[in-house]
């Protein structure tokens, strides 16, 4: 009988050990599920908050292209119109030397004034930072460079104008940034 009770005790211990193990594993699974759900929810909401914060930081650095275009459209169209008028007036035989020799180089100074005007508008009217001013003036110079290089491409019809399609926009953009920095320094001193 003692063997039988010993076997029963052993079976009872095995069953209770298995039951206890199942119970512990079940509780552990429940805790893991609740912890994982809470962690996942926290991570999702934290990622959403972090995404919103990163988006806000990015929006502080870059505006929509429409915002930039609204600022540079008028000055760039005026400058391009002046460039076109100089080329058209250079067709008149008596005015060709005056237009090509005097007014064409002076247009670069007029460009400087308009680039400074763009920077002043960004700083004074829109109260933006230096980064916004430089991006705006670079886009203005780049756009003007594209328009002028396309004009030269069709006006001169020479091989150098193909390379000018790349060089002119980059050159005008960099010149615009330099003028923008100088204009920013003058605006900040006031």
HUZI-V466217 format. One record per helix or strand of 2 or more residues. SS is the DSSP state (@ for helix, = for strand). FROM is the first residue (numbers start at 0). TO is the last residue. If there is no record, write none. Layout:
{{SS & FROM & TO} {SS & FROM & TO}}
This chain:
{{@ & 1 & 60} {@ & 64 & 88} {@ & 95 & 124} {@ & 129 & 155} {@ & 159 & 188}}
